[in-house]
Amino acid sequence: MPVRPVSVGERIKRREDPRLIRGLASYTDDLKLHGGLHAAFVRSDYAAGKIDKIDTSRALARKGVVAVYTFDDLRGKVGRTPCVARPEPGRDAEHPLLADGFVRWVGQPIAVVIAEDRYVARDGALDVSVDISPLPAVVDLRRALEPSAPRVYADHKDNIALHIPRSNNPEVEKLFAEADGIVKLEIINQRVAPVSMEGRAVLASWDEGPQKLTLWTSTQVPHLVKQSVAQCLGLSEIRIRVIAPEVGGGCGAKIPVYAEECLLPWISKELRRPVKWSETRTENLMGTTHGRGHLHEIEGAYKKDGTLLALRGRVISDCGAYPSFFGASIATFTPLMMPGCYRVKAVDVEVVVVYTNTMATDAYRGAGRPEAAYTVERVLDEVAVATGLDAVEVRRRNFIPKSAFPFTTATGAIYDSGDYEASLAKALERFDYPAARAKQAKARAEGKLVGIGVATFTEICGLGPSTGASPIQRTGSWESGMVRVEPTGNVVITTGASPHGQGQETAFAQMAADAFGIDVNDVEVMHGDTDVVTHGVGTFGSRGLVVGGTAVHMALQKVTAKASRIAAHLLDAKPDQVTFDGESFRVAGSERKMTFRQVAEAAHLWNVPIPGEEPGLEAVARFEPTGTTFPFGAHFCEVEIDPDTGEVALTRYLAVDDAGKIVNPLLADGQRLGGIIQGLGQAMCEEVVYDESGQLLTATLMDYAMPKAHMFPRIELDSTCTPTHLNPLGAKGIGELGTIGSTPCIVSAVLDALRPRGVKSIDMPLKAERVWRALAEAKR
Amino acid sequence: MKISLNVNGKPQERDVEPRTLLVHFLREQLGLTGTHIGCETTICGACTVHLDGRAVKSCTLFAVQVDGRNVTTVEGLAADADHLHPVQTGFWEEHGLQCGYCTPGMIMTTSALLAENPNPSETEIRHAIEGNICRCTGYQQIVNAVQHAAKLGGKGAR
């Protein structure tokens, strides 16, 4: 008999929100320490050059400037910018915390000015004069691969950071020979900027007494920051406390541990005063990692019946000027996920990660998988055009059937579970696809450019096991969770995940509330403080709930088991006679019972010792995933294009997603809606633009186009539920799903609208000008 | 320069450099860190406050420009946790925020909207928040939040 309603599965409003909606939350820049100093960086105006001279004298003479540092001050005292996915020797590149003689991208830090006041620090940065002899820069990916191209690193033999050659799989060539046709595409997945609304911010405070550094930083991975900074500065990690306070978004760009995060602690230790730095939006756009930046040359072999037999080609990925934290490994996920949700028999794709004189790239919501999904969806649309089949029918004919799971793809990914037919069927019904096509035909007859887009997709979430991470990546794939029960029965949870908007303070509290029969508000979820939280990994790759939540679940189970043994002893019963009914531990076949809170008190009073047990009630668990989950979905949309201006109006968008079991549908909807718009942002307007000389042209939000509210209709959501067997929650991960589905979906619709006018291909972003030009060129 | 103004109903007299931006004045001199800085170019709206009841972006106003005027920040909307402004309630109920960084600006913009137009259409709401960027929510739950607030009689105490 269930005593109280369960909260898992309910739309429970967030416990994070009261502080946020009243402006009472503390982000890094909100923190103020006594005697605190401010840092401002002098950054390179050139994409490539040799530093001839740095003159800091005027800055040092300015009232309020405390110190100025250049690489000469750091030489031999600190390590290089942290990286856990290092290219091989000869292709790897040292990236110093401040430029060491050469600059390699616009925005690279050259010097840092420390002052009593934020404004004075910036004045001081303007006082520093840097003489640079410009060198030829390389920005274009194909150009960077030419033997005559300027090299980003003069001592390297070429600009390649990582190369995974084609396997020359004979099966692929055989399938191409058997094919009825081949579609050939060149696809640009443009470079975008993550643009978390809070930029990066760092506050470092070295405490000389206890010899301890406290580092507040806006990060997704406080534990990895601790390890990385320790290594870079040659400090023991037990002398470092990293705190991720309120973090205003990350989108992947706050996974890397940056030069600034290493430099400020070193300066604080030198000056024995706290030092703070908050990046400007321009610094954010030029000096925080970018995402995507892929060029795909891809061929798909197909049969007349629409079957996609095989894929072959090349993925060229822009590394930027140095290997960022995970940066060089991101593109390795692209070929892995190239089969999407289809029974492609063989895939042979080369990966080339290329240095250019631009900001480094790294994870961005999806990280290597959206690039794969976008490409395979474009291929399927072309197969539909070539065979004259409907785009939906082509997808359906290639689906991995429900009965085939767990399914090993042609690229070796093991898909845990899936029912692609079910999500597609639901989407077709909700969208009323036949009616939408009929409406489109009518609109076309009236001369309107109306298109319908479809994307069916899967992705890889909550990566694991640790042994199976990308070949060059050096981090574990597990996560930690700790549950501590207070004598009252109130509960503290700590998680190694580091939520920054995902809502796990609520989701994990729901899990504890259900486990112990207590109120959600009697659970405190703590994260983002390495002195408080058991060692952990962090939040990225849609792992917060799937991996972090499972660790919490395991710790809850351990506590429940111990509480059950304590209750059994106190109730004079055998442990196997005691069950927990959601509120009380009961002895089978009797009226004897104890509430969870009574057990918690007894565990701490210990006036009745329990044989074989230690006092107290707490547990730590770590979840190491045995495999990776693959959520999926089917998205449909409708666009209308103004033929005179090329402006794309999104008139309808429907997403049917399957992320397995959902802990809090309100939070899940939020992740999906946000993800969809982020993916549409890339498709419709976002683009980082460098000119040929490597100058950044999109260095403010006046130039970098972000998606805004008026651009979108109300997104319709529906879902199916196919749980995973890989974790006890049955959850598959949801953070990146929307982003992965929405980008190909709208491009599919726009091309569907434009094809009758002779447009065969178009690249993102689908800005009015680009669409107008495509129409104009097709007319000619 | 000396300036005197009302912030969240309290008179303040301060000495500021002429170049001090209003947002830095609020955050660093008055400790009102609920007003955030997102772009420094009047695009993102994270720094939105009310100036004599109208929503303005405090990252491109000098503190000296608001001498003698009334400024309300997000901290001034609700007296305490039990007396939230309807827009704050709306954001909480409808999951109108994730990371929370754009939220104070969104709340200030939409509370000013509801003060002028107590029952806006979805299009009007989306138009009103064009100058506020949110990277997390995709805006839909923000629209829901404003509609929720409108149903509560969105003007609130202030």
Interface residues (C-beta under 8 A of the other chain):
Chain A: K13 R14 E16 D17 P18 L20 I21 R22 G23 L24 A25 S26 Y27 D29 D30 K32 R118 Y119 V195 S196 M197 E198 G199 E246 V247 G248 G249 C251 S278 T280 R281 T282 H500 G501 Q502 G503 L666 L667 D669 G670 L673 G674 G675 I676 I677 Q678 T700 L701 M702 M706 K708 A709 H710 F712 R714 I715 G738
Chain B: E17 R19 T20 H24 R27 E28 G31 L32 T33 G34 T35 H36 I37 G38 C39 E40 T41 I43 C44 A46 T73 V74 E75 L77 A78 A81 L84 Q88 F91 W92 E93 H95 L97 Q98 C99 G100 Y101 C102 T103 P104 I107 E122 T123 I125 R126 H127 I129 E130 N132 I133 C134 R135 C136 T137 G138 Y139 Q140 Q141 I142 V143
